[in-house]
């Protein structure tokens, strides 16, 4: 069993310049001692233009095979057969085989009726490139891993650690579009940029996550407040008009360009989606970023984006390979993590652009958990020249709520045997509203008070009390779980809004209790509490519901108890109306 290895002569571990071994002492990794194994992992990535390279055949034992024994040996470079291949002993050599730019070599041959095939990527260049990684204060950071590779084949990249000055230097760099990325050992700080090999020098800021903005502006409704910008002149705010019956990616179209970066807010439109667009301004990158707190009960952050470049179609396949990147950095109780997506004109290709030189709308999302923060960072870069504008547009930052969140309801169930504990152990523990808040000052207070009046209530009233207590707690737990944000004032409103509903629910409605039960219930509540506006409102609402129920009761005209109860609720309504 045979495998072909393509060796870039002069740059690999088996290099004659760096090894004293002879040709017959060729070292082969164990994973290549099998047939049809690609040798891409031996690639030297960048090579000098005009370098030679060799190929050798190796059997399953790692032994070299005389190159003359390979029948029909052919070598292709970028799809064309290479003429003048020299066969010397165990090797086939192509002199001056590395050309400027991308070199895709394919070697084919036969041995003992076995077809051999291998592919190898080499990028030829003659440029020098210095890369410096700096912190937030512009100081060089040593020991940072920096990866540099062509945007067309990012897997063919050189990786080096920065020196004491935070720099790395690369030689034999091809003059093509390159993606340069850096990150610290923990992976919590990272940076990416797009350049061309002839740029000579680039500085990468390795930023830490910023403090969350206090301004709620994920939708751009407040203009650009709460957003950091590389240059305000590179940013526009706009709206996507809805031309269909509902908002969808197919029905969204950019309205005529309007610059809103000097406005405080955007015009309101019920059928529109706000957008932010970052444009290139000359060569290099422009960006916009925002850091915000994760709202309660949110499980996902979503960014929808669209890339546009006027380089397409004229400069497709050239070094003028404008690029974009979208990143989401999260720090929450699950730890810190990054989601990054980026691409370029050449990577996307002709099939990825429409007639207006735009891509489809794409999405990047990341799971989140509150409390925590998210940093959104978008970048677009003009690569290789200062001409031909490119841009990246994002829609308002999307948040997806965790619809399965029922923490308060689960807590309520834990105290089923001691129901009054729900208010202190669940609601108060979550909100911390103090003794005057609804949980302690009303919910717990009257839960305990009504639990102590068994002797003053009829069996029917006791049944009403217990079912009402369960209803009030269930409705409150559900309201808290469903809300995006809950405060001490809103939880009180949530609770009182459910009082009348629970008091009057069938079959154990307060509407059917006798006057004596009604008197006991009413006098259990403090007089001062009854006279508050919110209490008076719930009593009036309860009376209205009861009057409606009793007026439709079959015994309304013949049952004296129903008649008496109906009159009782009429008097209550008049008193509190």
N, C-alpha and C positions, 0 to 999 in steps of 0.2 A: 504494500500500500504506500502510495507516494503523495507528498504534499509539496507545493512550490512555495518558496520564500523569496520575496523581493527585498533586496538589501540596498539601502541608500549608502553607497560606498563613501566612507570618510566621516560618517556621522552617527553610526550605530554602535552598540556595545561590542559588536564583532568587527569594528572598524580596524583596518590595518594600521592606521596612524596611532591608535590607542591600545593596540594589543600586540603581543609578541608571538601569538599563535600563528601557525602556518595555515594554508588554505584547507588542508585536510583535517585540521583541528577545530573546525567550525562548531560553535556552541549553539545548540538548538533547544529551546524550551520544551518541556515535556508535552505541553498541549499541542505542539506541532508534530509530534511523532505519530500522526494519524493522517490519513488522506483528506484532501479537500478542505483543509483548514486555512482560512484566510490569514494573511500575515499583516493585517492592518495594525495590530497592536505593536509591531516593530517600527512603525512609521516614525520618522524623525521630524515630522510636521513641516518645519520651515527648512529650506535648503538654498544654497547659493545658486544663482542662475549659472548654468553651464556645468554643474556637478555631474559626475558619472554615477551610475548605479549598476548593481549586479543582481542576477537571479541565480538561485541554486535549487536543485531538487534533493529532497531528503526522504528517506524511507521511514518505515514505522519504528526503526531502531534508532533513528537520529543520525544515520550514516549518510554521507553525501553520495550522490550518484553522478557518474560521469555525464556531463551535459550532452555529449554526443549521443548518449543512449535515449535521449528524449526526442521522439519523432514529431515532425511537424511543429516545431517550436515557433511560436509567433508572439510578438510583443506589440501591443497597441498603446498609443498615447493619445488621450482625448478622442478616441474613436478611430484614429488612423494608424495603420500599421507602421512600425518603425523599421526603416531599412538599415543595413550595415551592422547588425548585431554580431559582436565578436564572441566566439566560443573558445574559452581557454580552460582546459582541465575540467574542473567541477562547476565552472561558472559560465554564464553568458553575460557579457558586459555591453552596455550602451554608453558610448562616450558622449559627454556633453548633453546628456539626455534631459536635464532639468531646464525647462523653459520658464520664462516669466509668468507668474500667476499660477493657476491651477493645473496640475498634471495628474490626470487619472490614468494609471497604467493597468493594463490587463494582460496577463501572461497565460498562454494556452499551450498545451503539449500532451503527448501520449507516451506512456511507458507500459509495455506488456498489456496492451489493449485497455489500459486504464487512462481515462481522460483527466488531465490535471488543469486546474484553473485557480488563479489568484488575482486579487485586485489590491491596488495600493494607491493612496492619495499622498502627493507631495506638492507643497506650495513653494514655488521658486521666487526669491526676492533678493533685493540688494539694498534695502532701506535699514536704517537704525532707528529704534524707538525707545524713548525713556518714559517710564510710567512712575508717577509718584502718588502714593496714597497718603492722604492727610486727614486729620481729625477736624472737629468743629472749629478749632482755632487756627487751622491752616498748618499745623505742625506735622511733619512726617511720622508715620507709624511703622515701626519695624515688625518683622515677622508676620506680615499679612500675605495670605495666599492670593496671587494674581493670575488670572487665566486670560490668555489672548489667543483668539483664533478667528479665521474668516467667518463672516456671517453666513456664507453659503454652506460651510461645513464646520459648524461650531465644535464638533467632536474632535477635529484636528486642531488642537490647541496646545500652546506652550504654557506650562504652569510653573511659577517660581515664587519664592518668598522674598518680600522686600528686605533690603539691607537696613543698617542702623539709621539711615536717613529716610527710610520709607520708600526707597526707589528700587526698581528693577530696570535692567537694560537688555534689550533684545537686538540681535543682528539677523541678517538674512530675512528681513520682514518683507512680505510681498506688498506691493502698492495696490491693495484692494481694500474693500470695506471690511473692517475688523470689529469684533465685539470684545470689549475689555471689561472684565468683572473682577471684583475683589470682595473678600469677606473675612471677618475675624474667625478665630478658632471655634467660638460658640455658635457662629452663624447668625448672631443677633444683629450684627451690623453688616451691611453689604452695599455695594455701589456698582453700577453698570453704565457704560457709555459706548457709543459707536463712533469710530474714527476711520481714517484711511492710513495705510502704512507710511505714507510720505509726510504725515503731519509732524513727525519728529518728537513731540512731547505732549503728554496729557497729564492732568492732575485729577485724581479721583477723590472726592470727599467721602469719607466713610462715616456716615452720620448715625447717631443714636436716635431712638424714637423721641419725638418732641412731646412736650406737655400738651395735653388735650385742650383744644380751644374751648372757651366758655360760651362762644357764640354758636347757636343752633342754626347751621346753614348748610346742611348736606344737599339741599335742593336748589341752592343759589337764589333763594327768595330774597335774601338780603344782599344781593350783589356779590361782591368778592370778599365780604367781611369773613374773617376766620380762615382764609386761605393764604398760603405762602406762595409767592410767585417769583420766578427768575427775572421776569421783566413784565410789568403790567401792560406794555404795548404789544406783547406777544399773545395776550389773552383776550378772547371775546366771549360774551354771554349772549345766548340766543334762545329761541324756542323752536321746537319741532312741532309743526302744525299737524293736527289730525285731519287727514283728508278722507278717512273712511268712517264707517259707522262706529268703530271702536278703535282704541289705540292698539296697534300691532306694529311689528318691525316693518312689515310691508307697507303700512299706511303712513309711516313717518317720513316726512320730507323736510329738508332744511328750508326755512323761509329765507327771503332775500337777506343778505348779510347785513347785520346791524351791530355796531359796537356799543356794548353796554358797560365797559369796564370802569367808566366814570360815574355810573349811576348807582344809587343806593339800593334799588330794587328793580325787578323786572315786571313788565305788565302782566296782570293776572289773566289766565285763560283756562276755563274748565276743561278744554279738550286739547291740551298741549303739554309737552314735556320740556322742562328747562334743560339747557345744555351748556357746557363749558368747553371751549375750544382753545388749544394751545397751538400757536403757529411758530414755524421757524423764523428766525431773524438773522440772516447770514449763516455762516458755517458754525456748526456746533449744536449744542442741545439747549432747549427751552423746557421749562417744567412748571407744574403747579402741584401743590400738595396740601393736605389737610389732615389733622389729627383730631379725633373726637372720641367721646366716651360712648361705650356700647350701651344703648338703652336697655332697660329691664325687659327680660323675657324675649330678647331677640336671639335668633339662632344662626343667622347668616347675613353676611354683607355681600352685596352684588354690585358690580360695576359693568355697565354696558358701554362699549366704545366702538368707534369707527375711525379708520385711518384713511387719509387722503394724501396723494402726492402728485404734483404736476410733473415729476420726473417720468411718470408713466404716460404713454408707452415708449417715448423716444429713447430713454436711457435705461430701459430694462436690460439687465445683464452686464451693466458697466459698473465701475467703481463708485459711481454716484448713486449709492445704494441707501437712500434715506430710510430711517429706522424709527420705530416707536417702542415704548415699554410702558406697561401698567403693572403696578405692584401694590399689594395689600400686606401690611405688616400688622400683626395682632399680638397684644400682650394681655392675657386674661388669666383666669385661675387654672387653665390648662397649660400655661406656659407661653413662650414667645415663638412665633412661627411666621414664615414669609410665603406668599404666593406671588409669583412673577410670571408674566407673559410678555413676550416681545417678538417682533418680526421686522422684516425689511422688504423693500421693493422686490429684490431678487428672490428672497425666500417665499414670498407670497406668489409671485409669478403672474403671468397674464390671466390665468383662469380665476384669480382672486380679486380682480378689479372689474367694476362695471364701466359703462361708457363715460361716466363722469370722473373716472380715476379714483373711485372710492371702493373700500371693501364693504362687505356686509357688516351689520352690527354683530359684534361678538360679546361674550360675557366672561368675566372673571369673578369667582366667588370664593368665600372662605367661611368656614364655620366659626362662630364666636359664642362666648358665654359672658354674661354680665355678673359682676363688674369687670371692666377692662377697658382698653383703648384700642383704636384702629387707626392706622396711618395709611391714607390713600396717596399714591405718588404716581403722576403721569408725566411722561417725557416724550418729546419728539426731536429728532436730530437731523440736520442737513449735513450729509456726509459727502466729503470730497470737493465741495464748492460752496459758493455763497448764493447761487442762483436757484430758481425753481422751488417755490414754496411747498412745504409739506405741513400737515396738521394732524392732530389727534383730538377727537371730540368725545366727551363722555356725557351720558345722561345723569340726571340727579342720582345720587348714591342711594341704592335700594337696600332696604332692611326687611328681612323675612322673620316673622314672629314664630316662636315655638308654640304651635297650636296645641301641643300635648302637655303644656305646663299646667299642673294642677297642684302646686305645692301647698297652697292654703287649704284646699279641700282634703288633701292627704293628711295634713296636720289636724284638721277637724275630726277626721275619722279616728285618729289616735286617742282622742279624748271622748269617745262615745259614751264611756261609762262615767264620765265626770264632765258633762257638757259645758258647764259654766267656765271651766278652765280654758276653753277655746279662746275666749276673749283676751286673757292675759298671756297664755302660753303660745298662742299662734299670732293673733293680730297685733297685740302690743309688742311682742318680741320682734316682729318684723318692722313695725313703724315707729316705735318709741315716741308715742304722743303724750305720755305722762298721765297723771291722775285725772286731769280734766278732759282728756281725749275721749273719743267715743268708746273705745274698747274697755277702758277701766271705769270712766265716769258715767257711762250709760249701759253698755252691753252687759258687763259683768255685774254691775250694781243691780239691775232689774232682773237679770237671770237668777241671781241669788235670792232677791226679794220675793219673786214669784214661787221659788222652790219651797218657801217657808209657809205658804198659806193653804196647805192642803185642807185643813179643817174648815176653812171659810169658803170652799168651792164645792160645787156639785160634781159628781163623777163625770158628767158631760163637760164641765168647765175644766176639770183637770186634764181630760183628754185634749181639749182645745189648747191648754197651756203647753203641754208637751209637744204636740205636733207643730204649734206655732214657733216654739223655741228651735226645733229642728229646721223648720223652713227658713227662719231668719238667719241662722248660721250657714245653711247651705247656700242661700242666695248671696250672702255677703262674701263667702269664700269664693264663689263663682265669679262675682264681680271683680274681686281683687285679682284673681288669676287671669281674668280676661283683659284687665287694664294695662296700658303701656306704662303708665306712671301713677302711683298712688301716694297721696299726701294725707296729712292728718285731717284736713278740711274735706278732701274728696271722699275719704272713707266714711265720714259721717253722713255725707249726702247719699252715698251708695246705700248705706244701711237704712236711713229714713225713707228712701224711695221704695223700699221693699216692705215696710211695716204694714201698710194697709192691705197689700196683696197677700201677705202671710196671715194676717188677722182674720181675713174673710175667706180663705181657701176652703173648699168643700173636701170632705164631708164634715170636718170639725170646725165650722165657721163660728166666729163670735156672734154672728147675726142671729143665731138660734138660741143663744143663752138667755136665761131669765134676767129680770131686772136686778134681783139680789146678787147674782153672779157678776153682772155688769158693774154694780156698785162696788163690790169687793175688788174687782180688777182696777177700776178707776181710782179708788182711794189708796191702792198700793203705790201708785205713782205720786211723787212729790207734787204738791200744789204749784210750786214755782216752776216745775218742769212742764206741767199741763198748760200753763199760761204762756209758754214760749210760742213763737210764731210757727216753728217747725212742728211742734207737738199738736198745736191747734189745727194745723193743716192736715196732719195724718188722721186726727179724730174726725174731722169734717169729711175727708175722703172715705174713711171707714163707714161713717154713717150713710153716705150717699150710696155706697155699694150695697149695704145692708137693706136700705129702703128699696133699692131696685130688686134685690133677691126676694125680699118678703112680699113685694107687690105682685110677684109672679108665682108665689107659693099657692098650691092647690087649696090649702086651708085658709087662705087670706080672708075670706068672708064668713067662715063658719067656726074656725078654731079660735077660741078666746085667747089662748097663749100666743098664737101668731099675731092676733090683733093687738094684744098688749105690747108685744115686742116691737111690732111695726111702729106703734105710737111712741114707744120709748126712743127709737132711733130718729124719729122725726123731731122730737124735742132736742135730742143731742145735736142734730144738724143745725137747727135754728140757733142753738146756743153758741155753736162754734163757727157758724157760717160767716 
